[in-house]
Amino acid sequence: MIFDLADILPALPEMILATLALVLVLVAAYGGEGAQNAKRVTRIALGGIVLALMLIWSGTAADATAFGGMFKADSFASYMKILVLLGTFGALYMSITPLAKDDINKPEFALLVVLALVGMMLMISANDLMSLYMAVELQSLPLYVVAAMRTNSLRSSEAGLKYFLLGALSSGMLLYGASLVYGFAGTTSFSGIAAAVSVDQLPLAFIVGMVFMVSGIAFKISAAPFHMWTPDVYEGSPSPVTALFAIAPKVAAMALMMRLTYGAFGAIEVEWSQVLIALSIASMIVGALGAIMQRDIKRMMAYSSIAHMGYALAGLAAGSHQGALSVLIYMTGYIFMGAGSFAIILLMRRDGQSATRIADLQGLSRTHPMLALGLMIMMFSMAGIPPLAGFFGKWYVFLAAVNAGLVPLAVIGVVMSVVGAFYYLRIIKTMYFEETDEPLDTDMPTANKTVLGVSTAVILLFFLGLSPLLDAANVAATALMTQF
Amino acid sequence: MIDNWPILSIVTFLPLAGVLFLLLIKGDEKALAQNSRFVAMWVSGFTFLVSLPLLIGFDSSVTGYQFEEKAVWLAGTGIGYHMGVDGISMPFVLLSTLLTPLSILASWRAITHRVREYMIAFLVLETMMVGMFVSLDMLMFYLFFEAVLIPMFLIIGIWGGPRRVYAAFKFFLYTLLGSVLMLVCMLAMYIDAGTTDIPALTAHQFAESMQTWLFLGFLASFAVKVPMWPVHTWLPDAHVEAPTAGSMILAGVLLKMGGYGFLRFSLPMFPLASEFFAPLIFTLSIIAVIYTSLVALAQSDMKKMIAYSSVAHMGFVTIGIFTMTEQGIAGAMFQMISHGLVSAALFFSVGVVYDRLHTREINAYGGVAAVMPRYAVFFMFMMLASVGLPGTSGFVGEMLVLVGAWHASSWVAFFTATGLVLGATYMLWLYRRVMFGAIVNDQVKAMEPMQMREFSIFLPLTFLVLLFGVYPMALLDVMAVSIQFVLDGLSASGLSLLAEN
């Protein structure tokens, strides 16, 4: 088979990053030991991400398929890729601070993140069962390794192993579902599947395949009841890794879920929307109730992310253009809330040791007023209090749900958001209403300051940029809906 | 030309400029605290001055909204930036801009730690309150309505009393739960009407079955805000734990958000459901008036007693609104403004003695009148206004509500009047126990007399209570046309129903 340039050009950003990853292998191997080299590798990786971001932003890679239709670049993919790239950039940027050195002082870290990033971008652009599975695996395997990056810590190894075992299970489900779908449709391409499902009679096995595939992806976005790995992995992994987990892979997996449901299975919306509604309700409830009991802020963020995925799925379950649009808006707010929160969680150290209990935040408003203000804004936003970003996400998600006649889902959602508000308020209470005599360390690296500043500004002024954002999300949602 | 100035936007966002300024000032702790007080005082005072053109330039003969401002926000989605005031919202705007500088003044000495943050919270609160009253877009309204919770949560939680954390959480979660149900209804309204513009929604006819649900959703939110029995329990806790100024704003303005919401949304947009549910509202309100008055009698904490009296007084407001008569609604409006002034003054009165004795237990006082005679006069005046003495604004509101209630049902009027008697009982009893009698507590003897600062807070409130008491038309004229507009809408929808049958 001969590739001509036009057939691979749409994947240019991915190819640049993949090539970069290979170069980074050499730099990591021959660049010497220690922190200096780790820093160098990370800097090069950040440069590559910026380059990919610029390429996608400028629209070089828009609206085309590549690799014989297995790869799709459209404005939906661009939108989601920008989110993933921004999120990964933020997490990686914060990992090169001197504070994080005892955690992930290894050149491989950035390299593995870049590989996972390529996987995430391919997930977003997947247009075929084959490329879907390859992309999911490419994204997952490096992440299993980085979860266990802190080799001298039992918890980190446990997190890596747990993540790997459950991730392998979900991959298996995904693969099994894919094989059933392929068996029925006779093709692996999404457009072929979409054409095959538009016939009237669907065998039960096909529906089973679809449910298995959706469940497999639900693992990746940590929707309940497939969420069990999330709290342990969040808690056990080194904090910069947790930051990455919390932001980027969720967006990529959500994009894949959207491509699959709205695209390949577009004609059987009735079938999958029931599954999504169940996942959504379960996630909202598990996320809200589970977080109440947590003492560790990373575990709490894990449950919080489960709840957030529940809200996003509520929009997705609407199965409409509006639903797709609402998920895009929701995920946009989500990555900034995640990045901003983790910018602070990464700084939670006492005498150089990571201190991530919620109680460690006591009196933060006295000792670190700016951090406390930032975290307070993030928490209010996650609780969905206007006029912050989180509110607009919820507004559009529930708008789509109500418009699709899913009023009970919306009511459960808003009631659960009140339960959720309780634990977000608890963080604010700890920071503002309580005093401490053991303050956290005061070092504040530029990276964290920058990420926190940018995220806070975006969250606070979200309403100002909402109009252009809606336009962009509208174009992206239209591209998603008119795939075939 | 001053006519073309976006006065409402300026009034709304000017306090935020003060917040920016407060964030920038530097200095050692003491200087910072003092500067913060002055900045907040000047900014809120200036905001009040800027809001005065709303009163002067207001044309009370015009139906519809004045000082309107429109701008594109989310083009093509029916959601926009729209502000304006009518006779119903304009008095509340001025009430908010007046009470904010007064409550900042009231916290001058009471707040000694984290003064800058405190002042920031108050200025943000002012923006949210004013923004909520002037919004003519439902989404904007919700943004402000809900965002009020953030500064108030912090004010109670950081500067409050011993059980402040419990009170702050209760306040926040109770209110939020009500509001999110309203949010779902707002989504449904937006989908049905295709716009969130309030005048357009008022003109839109919602199906009767839909109105029922929408009404209940909005009721969930406004009933908590007002608060109505049985969802009032957050209020006594919040008031007792909040600092004096927090209570002043809470009772003075935030409680009115519910009543304002009924008049802006429930009555004009869901007229059929409003009529259907009026008996329910009457029942709840009557229970509130009588039950909370009895509870107030049993209190030993001054602030808690006044908090319960607020619930009773707001019961009058909801009765007045749902009589759907001209007198009833005008009375409810009057009562809200009057209660805003009187309850703020009463909470401040408690604050004055609390600052000196650091207790709110009624038994710790007694004989205060002998030590602080001028204070005794102001307190008595406000206490009588709260009871509804003729010549004070409290009388006019209660009188009109009673007349309106009589139109609705003589039973409603009877029970409402019972509440009046009970109200007089506990307020007079409170006054006697605190102000008269022998001085049993030695600390009372040592209390310093009233300061100029405290005097200057009482003075404007007293003046307004007296003005509205002897010349009620000053306020009634402003509201009349807008109330008539609400009533016309109600009877028009009734007529259309008859025509359908």
Interface residues (C-beta under 8 A of the other chain):
Chain A: S365 F380 I385 P386 P387 F391 W395 F398 L399 V402 N403 V407 A410 V411 V414 V415 S417 V418 A421 F422 L425 I428 K429 Y432 F433 F463 L466 S467 L470
Chain B: V72 W73 L74 A75 T77 E117 L139 Y142 L143 F144 E146 A147 L149 I150 F153 L154 G157 I158 R164 V165 A168 F169 F172 L173 L176 L177 V180 L181 L183 V184 L187 A188 Y190 I191
